[in-house]
Amino acid sequence: MASVGQAIERAVVFGASGGIGAALVERLQARGAAEVFAASRRKPDDLPDGIQWVQFDLDDEDSIAQAAEKVGSPLDCIIVASGVLTLHDGSGPERSYRQIDAEAMARVFHLNTVGPALVAKHFLPLLPRDRRAVFAALSARVGSIGDNRIGGWHSYRASKAALNMLVRNYAIELDRTHKKAICVALHPGTVDTALSEPFQANLPEGQLTPPDEAAANLLDVLDGLTSHDSGQLFDWKGERVEF
């Protein structure tokens, strides 16, 4: 997509200790952003020089509020790259409704939907009202209701579908006060990270994308968006995905 936006000067990436998040931080810095904040629960061991670390925990809303206070305004770009497919106890996406577990489903929703909602609550007010700015949350094509052909993965699909709805809601609300703001969900494709690792064995050759390439793709997509694209889900090629 052709670039239509001005250069990003101040950006924050949530989930900066993950594969895509870390790559986004490095790409933003390489593209010339003056200030890049890497937000994660623990400080990454390989945090690049010049990157400012911000601690946050999706289980602690106060930590998100404190992160917003530390980063301050204005922000040109907010990216939420946190999310989960397999829980720490090994619980993976359900293949059948018979496998649904209430606690596991609630946890997936908290990390994939409620967490980004809390980030938006505290960070959307930091977007400027007088110029282009972006809020983007990593979603997934499998969160598309219209594109669902095979079912399964109930908690993950549903949590991403809910995230897509929140993005649409926030876009509508932002348009009342931030006419140039862009609020979108992004599908990065299948990226070579810990999230996708348990499901990589049967992927067709060439379908697995390195994190750095995925980050470059996503930032290129954001470059090409305008406020008219706000509230939509885009894939890594810049094509709109049906909700």
N, C-alpha and C positions, 0 to 999 in steps of 0.2 A: 504494500500500500504506500502511496506517496505521503510524504511527511507534510502535515498541515499545522503542527503545533510548534510553539516556541521551545527553546532548549529548557530542559528541566534543571532548575537550580538547587532545589531542596526536596529531598525525597526520603521516605521511610519505607522499609520492607519488613513486614511481620513474617515470622517463620524463617529468619535469616540463617538459622543453623541447619536448615534442610537443604537438599540438593538444589532445587530451583531457587529458593530464597537466597542462598549464598551466591549463586550465579548471577541473580538479578542485582545484588549489591555490587558485585565486581563490574558488571556491565554498565551500571549507572555511573560508577566512578570513572570508568574508562571513557564514557561518552562525555565527560566533562562537568558532571553535576558538582556544584561547589560544596554542598553538604549532603552526605548520605548517612542515614541512620539505620543501623542493623538492629532490629528488635527480636529478641529471643529470650527463652527462659534462662538459658545459661550462655555465658559469653563464649563464642566460637574460638577454638584454639588457633585457627588460621585466619583470624580477622585481618583484612588488609590494612596497611598503614593509612591513616587519614580517615578511616571509617569510624563513626561514633557509635558505640554500643549502647543500646537501651534495653533494660530488663523489663520483661512483662510475662505474665502468666495468665493463660485463658481461664484458669480456675480462680483468679483473683482480680475482680474488676478494679479494685483500688490501684493495682499495679499498672493497669491500662491508663487510668486517669493520671497517675503520676508520670507515666511515659509521655502522655500528651503535654503535660506541663513542662517536662524537660525539653521536648522537641520544639514546642512553641510554633507560632505561625509567622508568615504564611508558608504553606506546603504546596508545592507544585504537583506532587505525585505521592499517593499512598497505595501500596500494594500489599494485600493480605495473601501470603503464600503458605499459610499454615493449613493443616488438614490431615485427615487420617483415613486410611482404608482398612488396615489391620490394627487392632488394639494391642497394647503392650502385653496383654496376657495371651496373645496368639489368636484371639477371636477374629476371624476373617469375614469377608462379605458372605451373607447367607445365599445359598443356592435354592432354598425353598422357604416358604412361609413357616414350615414346621421347625425351622432352626431359629426363628426369631426369639431373642431373649430381651426382656424389657430393659435390664440394666445396661446391656451392651448397646442397644439401640439408643438409649438416652445419652450414653457417653459419645457415640458417634455424632449425634445431633448437637451435643454441646460443643464439640471440637470443630465441626464443619459448618455449623449454622449459627449457634448462639455466640460463639467466640468472635467470628467476624462481625456479628451485629454489635457486640460491645465495643469492638475497635471502631466501627463506624460511629457509634454514639459519641465517643470522645474525640475522634480525629476529624470527622467531617467539618466541625466548626473551625478547624484550622485552615480550610481551603479559602483562598482569596475570592472575593466577590467580583473583582474588576477585570479578571483575566482567566484564560484557560487553565484548568487544573483537573487532575484525574484521580479518581478512586477506583481501584480494580481489585477484584477478589478472584482467586483461582477457583474455578468450578470444574465441571466435567461434562462431556457430551452425554454420558450416561445419566446425567441429571435432567435431560430433556424428556418431557412427557411425550411429546409428539414424535420423537426419534426412537422411542423405546420399542424394540421389536422382539427381544428375547427374554425380558423380565429378569428376575433374580437380583442379587446384590441390594436387597430391599432397604437396609438402613443407609447405605452409602448413596444410592440413587435418590432416596427421599430427602436426605439431608442436603444434597446438592440442588435438588429441585426447590427446596425451601430457600436455600441461599439465593438462587436465581430470582425468586419472588421478592426477597428483601432488596436485592439490587434494583429491581424495577421500582419498588416502593421508594427507595432512597433517591433514585433518579427523578421521580415525579416531585418529591419534596424539595430536592435541591434546585430544580428548575424555577421554583418560586422566588428564590433568593440569590442563586448563583447561576445566572443565565448561560455562562460559558463553561460551566463544570460538566464533566463527563464521568458517569458512574456505570461501570460495566463489569460483567463476569467474563472470565477468560478460560478457554479450554486449551491447555498446553500440549495436548497430544500425549502419547505414552513416553515418558521421560525416564531415563536410566537413573532412578533414585531408589532409596530404601522402600518407598511406598509401593512402587511397582515391581520390585525384585521378586516377590513370590509368584508373580504372574507372567514372567518374561519368557518362560521356557517354550511356549507354543506360538510366540509372536512371529509373523512373517518377517523375512529379512528386510532390513531397512526401515522398519516401523518404530524402532527404539531410538529416541533422540537423546544425545548427550545434554546435560544440564545447561552448559554454556550456550549451545545452539538454541535450546528451548528459550532461554532468557532473551537472547537476541531476537528471536521470532516474536516473542510477546511484546517487547519494547517497540519493535517495528510496527506491530499492530496498533499499539497505543498512539504512536506517532501519527497514524493515518486517520484517527477518529476525530469527530467533531461533536458538538453538543447534540446534534441531531441523532447521533448513534447511542446516546445515553439510555440506559435501561435495558440493554441487549446483552446477549451472550455471543461472543466471537471465538472462533477457533484460532489456532496458531498461524493459519494462513490468512487471517483477516476476513474469513467468511462467516456470516451470521448463522448461528445455530438456532433452530426453532426451540422455543421453550416447551 
